[in-house]
Amino acid sequence: MQNRKRKPDAAEGRLRSYWLYGIHAVKSALLNEKREIRRMIATKPAIEKLAPECRARGIIPETMSPQEISRIVPGDAVHQGVAIEVKPLADLLLEEYLAAYSTNKPLLMLDQVTDPHNVGAILRSAAAFGVGAVVVTRDNAPQESAVMAKASSGGIEIVPLIAVTNLSQSMEILKKHGFWCVGLDGEAKQAIAQAKLNNKTVLVLGAEGSGLRRLTAERCDLLVRLPISHAMESLNVSNAAAVALYALTQGS
């Protein structure tokens, strides 16, 4: 079975726990019952802001100064006075998603997008536009991390991130469930607004520079482009995802 769940293994680079920081990211994690929280450190003002969420989860934060928090979290972290030590969210198989979640929501599929900032920003847009899940490759894609969580501004707690072994096979599975796989390609003849897409759409985005891999593009039912000025060759992949989702939701 191609989407077999992998075991947590430090040798694979999968974090056993990490520090998640920032008011929005921490609040979203507290609201997510599936998120296991091991420890919370915060300033008095941050504790007051998050008091209802802490009470709901039965969490008693440790009070610290901003300087003490800075010594615990990564050196460049903009923690806003709060951080929590969390375990990564449990793996979700594509088949599990299709069986347990609504399949009347659009999906995003990322073809070797490797920057955790970009993946986090895409998760943020996905949450904003009601995307069902974001599908990534198990290899050549970043693991869940503080950088990704911070960039997602809580989106990682809302939109499932599904890692699969093979994108092409996963696209075929999604097609059997009624999804239409649509790849973003700057050279496509048809603009996304002309495609008249609906919620049963998988938007497939490639890595910056190289774009979609040939086999991925061939597996798409349709290739579309974003109507940007010729003065710019392309958009950052996270910006492209946001624009494409806006176009999709406006048209459906």
C-alpha positions in Angstrom: 0.0 0.0 0.0 1.7 3.1 -1.2 0.7 5.5 1.6 1.9 3.4 4.5 2.2 5.2 7.8 5.8 5.6 8.8 7.1 5.2 12.4 8.4 8.1 14.4 12.2 7.7 14.0 14.8 10.2 14.9 17.1 8.8 12.3 14.6 10.0 9.6 14.8 13.5 11.0 11.3 13.4 12.5 11.2 15.5 15.7 10.0 13.8 18.8 8.9 17.2 20.2 9.6 20.9 19.4 8.9 24.4 20.7 6.0 26.1 19.0 5.8 29.9 19.7 3.8 33.0 19.0 0.3 34.0 20.2 -1.6 32.9 17.1 0.3 29.6 16.7 0.0 28.7 20.4 -3.7 29.6 20.6 -4.5 27.4 17.6 -2.5 24.5 19.1 -4.4 24.9 22.4 -7.7 24.8 20.5 -6.6 21.6 18.7 -7.6 18.6 20.8 -5.4 16.4 18.7 -2.3 18.4 19.6 -0.3 16.9 22.5 1.2 19.7 24.6 4.0 18.8 27.0 4.9 22.1 28.5 3.9 25.8 28.3 6.0 28.8 29.2 4.7 32.4 29.0 4.9 35.9 30.3 2.1 37.2 32.6 0.5 39.2 29.8 0.5 36.2 27.4 -1.0 34.0 30.1 -3.8 36.5 30.5 -4.5 36.5 26.8 -4.6 32.7 26.6 -6.3 32.0 29.9 -9.6 30.6 28.5 -7.7 28.2 26.2 -5.4 27.1 29.0 -8.3 26.4 31.3 -10.1 24.4 28.6 -7.1 22.2 28.1 -6.2 22.0 31.9 -2.8 23.5 31.2 -1.0 25.5 33.9 1.7 27.6 32.2 5.1 28.3 33.8 5.5 32.1 34.2 8.8 33.4 32.7 10.3 36.7 31.5 10.7 37.3 27.8 14.5 36.9 28.2 14.1 33.5 29.9 11.8 32.3 27.1 14.3 33.4 24.5 17.0 31.2 26.1 14.8 28.2 25.6 13.3 28.6 22.2 15.5 28.9 19.0 17.6 32.0 19.0 15.8 33.9 16.2 12.3 33.0 17.4 9.8 35.9 17.6 7.9 34.2 20.5 5.7 37.1 21.6 6.0 36.0 25.2 4.7 32.4 24.8 5.9 29.0 23.7 4.7 25.4 24.1 6.6 22.2 23.7 4.5 19.9 21.5 4.7 16.6 19.8 4.2 16.5 16.0 0.7 15.8 14.9 -0.1 12.2 14.1 0.4 11.0 10.6 -2.8 10.9 8.5 -3.0 8.6 5.5 -4.7 9.8 2.3 -7.1 6.9 2.5 -8.0 7.8 6.1 -8.7 11.4 5.1 -11.0 10.2 2.2 -12.9 7.9 4.6 -13.3 10.3 7.6 -13.3 13.9 6.2 -15.6 15.8 3.8 -14.6 15.2 0.2 -16.4 18.2 -1.0 -13.5 20.6 -0.2 -10.7 21.5 -2.5 -7.3 20.0 -1.8 -3.7 21.3 -2.4 -0.9 19.0 -3.6 2.7 20.2 -3.4 5.2 18.7 -5.8 8.5 18.9 -3.9 8.0 22.2 -2.3 10.9 22.1 0.2 10.9 25.5 2.1 9.1 25.2 5.5 8.2 28.9 5.3 6.4 28.3 2.0 4.6 25.2 3.2 3.5 27.1 6.4 2.3 30.0 4.4 0.4 27.7 2.1 -1.3 26.0 5.1 -2.3 29.5 6.3 -4.0 30.2 2.9 -5.5 26.7 2.9 -7.1 27.4 6.3 -8.4 30.8 5.1 -10.0 29.4 2.0 -11.5 26.2 3.5 -9.2 23.7 1.9 -9.7 20.1 3.1 -6.0 19.0 3.3 -2.6 19.7 1.9 -0.8 16.7 0.3 3.0 16.6 0.2 5.6 14.1 -0.8 7.1 12.0 2.1 10.6 12.7 0.6 11.7 16.2 -0.6 9.3 18.0 1.6 9.9 19.6 5.0 8.9 17.9 8.3 6.5 19.6 10.6 8.5 22.2 12.6 8.3 25.4 14.6 9.2 27.4 11.4 6.3 25.8 9.5 3.9 26.2 12.4 4.8 29.9 12.9 4.5 30.7 9.2 1.1 28.9 9.1 -0.2 31.2 11.9 -2.3 28.4 13.2 -3.2 26.9 9.9 -1.3 23.7 10.6 -3.7 23.0 13.4 -6.7 23.4 11.1 -5.7 21.8 7.8 -4.4 18.2 7.8 -0.9 17.8 6.2 -0.8 14.4 4.5 2.5 12.9 3.4 2.4 10.4 0.6 5.0 8.2 -1.0 4.0 8.7 -4.6 2.1 11.8 -5.9 1.1 10.2 -9.2 -0.5 7.2 -7.5 -2.2 9.5 -5.0 -3.6 11.6 -7.8 -5.1 8.4 -9.3 -6.7 7.6 -5.9 -8.2 11.1 -5.7 -9.5 10.9 -9.3 -11.4 7.7 -8.3 -13.0 9.7 -5.5 -14.3 12.2 -8.0 -11.6 14.8 -7.8 -10.3 16.8 -10.8 -6.5 17.3 -10.6 -5.5 20.7 -11.9 -1.8 21.7 -12.2 -0.6 25.3 -12.1 1.8 25.9 -15.0 2.9 29.4 -16.2 2.9 28.1 -19.8 -0.6 26.7 -19.8 -3.0 28.1 -22.5 -6.0 28.4 -20.2 -6.3 30.8 -17.3 -7.6 29.4 -14.0 -10.7 31.5 -14.1 -11.7 30.0 -17.5 -11.6 26.5 -16.2 -14.8 26.9 -14.1 -13.6 24.6 -11.3 -15.6 23.4 -8.3 -14.8 22.1 -4.8 -13.8 18.7 -6.1 -10.5 20.1 -7.3 -7.0 19.2 -6.4 -4.7 22.2 -7.1 -1.2 20.9 -7.8 1.7 23.3 -7.4 5.3 22.6 -8.2 8.5 23.9 -6.7 9.7 27.4 -7.4 11.9 27.5 -10.5 11.5 24.0 -11.7 7.7 23.9 -11.4 5.8 20.7 -11.8 7.7 17.6 -12.6 7.0 16.1 -16.0 5.2 13.0 -14.7 3.1 15.0 -12.2 2.1 17.4 -15.0 1.1 14.5 -17.2 -1.1 13.0 -14.5 -3.1 16.3 -14.2 -6.5 16.4 -15.9 -5.9 20.0 -16.8 -3.1 22.6 -16.7 -4.0 26.2 -15.9 -2.0 29.5 -15.4 -2.5 32.5 -13.3 -3.0 35.7 -15.3 0.0 37.7 -14.1 1.9 40.4 -15.9 4.6 39.4 -18.4 7.0 41.7 -16.4 7.2 38.9 -13.8 8.0 35.3 -14.7 6.2 33.7 -11.7 4.9 34.2 -8.2 6.3 32.7 -5.0 4.6 29.3 -4.6 2.8 30.4 -1.5 1.5 33.5 -3.2 0.5 31.4 -6.2 -1.4 29.1 -3.9 -3.3 32.0 -2.3 -4.2 33.6 -5.7 -5.3 30.2 -7.1 -7.5 29.4 -4.1 -9.1 32.8 -4.4 -9.9 32.2 -8.0 -11.2 28.7 -7.3 -13.5 29.8 -4.4 -14.8 32.8 -6.5 -15.6 30.5 -9.4 -17.3 27.7 -7.4 
